[in-house]
Amino acid sequence: MRVALVTGASRGLGAVMAKALGADGWAVAVNYANDTAGANAVVDHIVARGGRAFAAKFSVIDQNGLRLGLEQIANGLGPVDLIVNNATGPQPELPIMAQSWRTYLDQLEFFVKAPLELLQLVLPDWRARKSGRIINIGSEVAELGNPYFSNYASAKGAMLSMTRSWAQELGPEGITVNLVAPGWIPVERHAEVPEQARAWYVERTPLGHFGTPEDVANMVVFLASERADFITGQKFAVNGGRTLL
């Protein structure tokens, strides 16, 4: 059974992606940093439907934690075949004069440093097997450039460029690298967002409604599958048409 690692999978998009991969036949390592109950609930959901899953507690921005976490996953499920880089930290919206280099580094640690260090740990095995999949979870903000969000948008833009470069370098070795760029997909953490802000977003979405976490998960499952064997280096926007390139 193929093994998928979904980072930041105890809730939100990560939880739905992990469940969808489990339903598609992957053994799933459900990574989390703090929410043990949430991660266990995702694992229980997958197992109850006949799948295999493992709750893997480690911070993706801690290099030693990554190494130990991958060892635990290998012991519990087997070596990782797919990495879905979804984990994120706080996402403060700040005017330029309130930002600092640290506010940029905080985002880069999740969206560039963590994926890089994870890849470096699994790459020797993937190269030996001439297979492997990476799916980075980006964002439409890399192209839309939301105000007060340049720290986050810059890091997501770097993730997109990194995806394309990795795909070029690793393609000859049978390893694919793609990026899924959701728009605003309401999940638990958006419960308190005012209705006015929701209406503003939907009015600027060509399809005229919000997407669901399942919309994102469906794209991830496709890119993880053999149906996507000849696809690499691509960005797939799941945002109802808000970006058209």
C-alpha positions as CSV (number, residue, x, y, z in Angstrom):
1,M,0.0,0.0,0.0
2,R,1.3,3.4,-0.9
3,V,2.0,5.8,1.9
4,A,1.0,9.5,1.9
5,L,2.1,12.1,4.4
6,V,-0.3,15.1,4.8
7,T,1.2,17.8,6.9
8,G,-1.1,19.9,9.1
9,A,-3.9,17.3,8.7
10,S,-5.7,17.4,12.1
11,R,-8.4,19.8,10.8
12,G,-9.4,22.0,7.9
13,L,-8.3,21.3,4.4
14,G,-5.6,18.9,5.6
15,A,-8.1,16.7,7.4
16,V,-10.3,16.5,4.3
17,M,-7.4,15.7,2.0
18,A,-6.1,13.0,4.4
19,K,-9.6,11.4,4.5
20,A,-9.9,11.6,0.7
21,L,-6.5,9.9,0.1
22,G,-7.4,7.2,2.6
23,A,-10.6,6.6,0.7
24,D,-8.5,6.3,-2.5
25,G,-6.4,3.5,-1.1
26,W,-3.5,5.4,0.4
27,A,-2.1,4.6,3.9
28,V,-2.1,8.1,5.4
29,A,0.3,9.7,7.9
30,V,-1.8,12.4,9.6
31,N,0.7,15.0,10.7
32,Y,-0.1,17.5,13.4
33,A,1.7,19.7,15.9
34,N,-0.7,20.2,18.7
35,D,-4.3,18.9,18.0
36,T,-4.0,15.3,19.1
37,A,-7.8,14.8,19.3
38,G,-8.3,16.2,15.8
39,A,-5.6,14.0,14.3
40,N,-6.9,10.9,16.1
41,A,-10.4,11.7,14.7
42,V,-9.0,11.8,11.2
43,V,-7.2,8.5,11.7
44,D,-10.3,6.9,13.2
45,H,-12.4,8.1,10.2
46,I,-9.9,6.4,7.7
47,V,-9.6,3.2,9.7
48,A,-13.4,2.9,10.2
49,R,-13.7,2.8,6.4
50,G,-11.2,0.0,6.0
51,G,-8.1,2.2,5.5
52,R,-4.8,2.5,7.3
53,A,-3.7,5.7,9.0
54,F,-1.2,6.9,11.6
55,A,-1.2,10.1,13.7
56,A,2.3,11.6,13.3
57,K,3.0,14.4,15.8
58,F,5.8,16.7,14.8
59,S,6.4,20.3,13.9
60,V,7.3,20.6,10.2
61,I,9.6,23.6,11.0
62,D,11.7,21.5,13.4
63,Q,14.3,19.6,11.3
64,N,14.9,17.0,14.0
65,G,11.2,16.5,14.4
66,L,10.9,15.8,10.7
67,R,13.6,13.2,10.9
68,L,12.0,11.4,13.9
69,G,8.5,11.8,12.4
70,L,9.5,10.1,9.2
71,E,11.1,7.3,11.1
72,Q,7.9,6.8,13.1
73,I,5.8,6.8,9.9
74,A,8.1,4.2,8.3
75,N,7.8,2.0,11.3
76,G,4.0,2.4,11.5
77,L,3.0,2.4,7.8
78,G,6.1,2.1,5.6
79,P,8.3,4.6,3.7
80,V,6.5,7.7,2.4
81,D,5.6,7.8,-1.3
82,L,3.7,11.1,-1.4
83,I,4.1,14.3,0.5
84,V,1.3,16.9,0.7
85,N,2.8,20.1,2.0
86,N,-0.2,21.7,3.7
87,A,0.9,22.7,7.2
88,T,0.8,26.4,8.1
89,G,1.1,28.6,11.1
90,P,-0.5,32.0,12.1
91,Q,-1.3,34.2,9.1
92,P,-1.3,37.8,10.4
93,E,-2.6,40.6,8.1
94,L,-0.3,43.6,8.6
95,P,0.3,46.9,6.9
96,I,3.8,47.3,5.5
97,M,5.1,49.5,8.3
98,A,4.0,46.9,10.9
99,Q,5.8,44.1,9.2
100,S,9.4,42.9,9.7
101,W,11.7,40.4,8.1
102,R,10.7,38.0,10.8
103,T,7.0,38.2,9.7
104,Y,8.3,37.0,6.3
105,L,10.5,34.3,7.7
106,D,7.6,32.9,9.7
107,Q,5.8,32.2,6.5
108,L,8.8,31.0,4.6
109,E,9.6,28.5,7.3
110,F,6.3,26.7,6.6
111,F,6.1,27.1,2.8
112,V,9.7,26.8,1.7
113,K,12.0,25.5,4.6
114,A,9.7,22.7,5.7
115,P,9.0,21.3,2.2
116,L,12.7,21.5,1.4
117,E,13.9,19.6,4.5
118,L,11.2,17.0,4.1
119,L,12.2,16.4,0.5
120,Q,15.9,16.2,1.4
121,L,15.0,13.4,3.9
122,V,13.0,11.3,1.5
123,L,14.9,12.0,-1.7
124,P,17.6,9.3,-1.4
125,D,14.9,6.6,-1.1
126,W,12.8,8.1,-3.9
127,R,15.8,8.3,-6.2
128,A,16.6,4.7,-5.5
129,R,13.1,3.7,-6.4
130,K,12.7,6.3,-9.2
131,S,9.3,7.3,-7.9
132,G,7.8,9.9,-5.6
133,R,5.1,12.5,-5.5
134,I,5.0,16.0,-4.0
135,I,1.9,18.1,-3.9
136,N,2.4,21.6,-2.5
137,I,-0.6,23.5,-1.3
138,G,-0.3,27.1,-2.5
139,S,-2.7,29.9,-2.7
140,E,-4.4,32.3,-5.1
141,V,-2.9,35.2,-3.1
142,A,0.5,34.6,-4.7
143,E,-1.0,36.0,-7.9
144,L,-3.7,38.3,-6.6
145,G,-1.4,40.1,-4.1
146,N,-3.9,40.7,-1.3
147,P,-3.0,43.9,0.6
148,Y,-1.7,43.6,4.2
149,F,-0.7,40.0,3.3
150,S,2.6,40.4,1.5
151,N,4.4,38.2,4.0
152,Y,2.1,35.3,3.3
153,A,1.7,36.0,-0.4
154,S,5.5,36.2,-0.9
155,A,6.0,32.8,0.7
156,K,3.3,31.2,-1.3
157,G,4.8,32.7,-4.5
158,A,8.2,31.3,-3.5
159,M,6.5,27.9,-3.1
160,L,5.1,28.1,-6.6
161,S,8.6,28.9,-8.1
162,M,10.1,26.1,-6.0
163,T,7.5,23.7,-7.3
164,R,8.5,24.4,-10.9
165,S,12.2,24.2,-10.3
166,W,11.9,20.9,-8.4
167,A,9.8,19.5,-11.2
168,Q,12.5,20.3,-13.8
169,E,15.3,18.8,-11.6
170,L,13.5,15.7,-10.4
171,G,11.4,14.8,-13.5
172,P,14.2,12.7,-15.1
173,E,14.1,10.5,-11.9
174,G,10.4,9.7,-12.1
175,I,9.4,12.2,-9.3
176,T,6.5,14.6,-9.9
177,V,6.0,17.9,-8.2
178,N,2.8,19.9,-8.6
179,L,1.0,22.7,-6.7
180,V,-2.7,23.1,-5.9
181,A,-3.7,26.8,-5.3
182,P,-7.0,27.1,-3.5
183,G,-8.9,30.3,-3.1
184,W,-10.7,31.0,0.1
185,I,-12.2,27.7,1.1
186,P,-14.2,28.2,4.4
187,V,-13.1,25.8,7.2
188,E,-13.4,25.8,11.0
189,R,-11.0,28.7,11.5
190,H,-13.3,31.0,9.3
191,A,-16.3,30.6,11.5
192,E,-16.2,34.1,12.8
193,V,-15.6,35.8,9.5
194,P,-18.3,38.5,9.0
195,E,-21.0,37.9,6.3
196,Q,-20.0,41.1,4.6
197,A,-16.5,39.7,3.9
198,R,-17.9,36.5,2.6
199,A,-20.3,38.3,0.3
200,W,-17.4,40.5,-1.0
201,Y,-15.4,37.4,-2.0
202,V,-18.3,35.5,-3.6
203,E,-19.2,38.6,-5.7
204,R,-15.7,38.5,-7.2
205,T,-15.8,34.8,-7.9
206,P,-16.9,33.9,-11.5
207,L,-18.7,30.7,-10.4
208,G,-20.6,32.8,-7.8
209,H,-20.1,30.6,-4.7
210,F,-17.5,29.3,-2.3
211,G,-15.7,26.1,-3.0
212,T,-15.6,23.2,-0.5
213,P,-12.6,21.4,1.1
214,E,-13.7,18.4,-1.0
215,D,-13.0,20.4,-4.2
216,V,-9.4,20.8,-3.1
217,A,-9.1,17.2,-1.9
218,N,-10.4,15.9,-5.2
219,M,-7.6,17.7,-7.1
220,V,-5.0,16.4,-4.6
221,V,-6.3,12.8,-5.0
222,F,-6.1,13.1,-8.8
223,L,-2.5,14.4,-8.8
224,A,-1.5,11.7,-6.4
225,S,-2.9,9.0,-8.6
226,E,-1.5,7.1,-11.6
227,R,-3.8,9.2,-13.8
228,A,-1.4,12.1,-13.3
229,D,1.8,10.3,-14.1
230,F,2.6,12.6,-17.0
231,I,1.8,15.9,-15.1
232,T,4.5,17.8,-13.3
233,G,5.6,21.4,-12.6
234,Q,2.0,22.6,-12.8
235,K,-0.2,24.9,-10.7
236,F,-3.9,24.0,-10.4
237,A,-6.1,26.8,-9.2
238,V,-9.2,25.6,-7.3
239,N,-10.9,29.0,-6.8
240,G,-14.0,29.2,-9.0
241,G,-12.2,31.1,-11.7
242,R,-10.7,34.0,-9.7
243,T,-7.3,33.5,-11.4
244,L,-7.3,32.5,-15.0
245,L,-3.7,31.6,-15.8
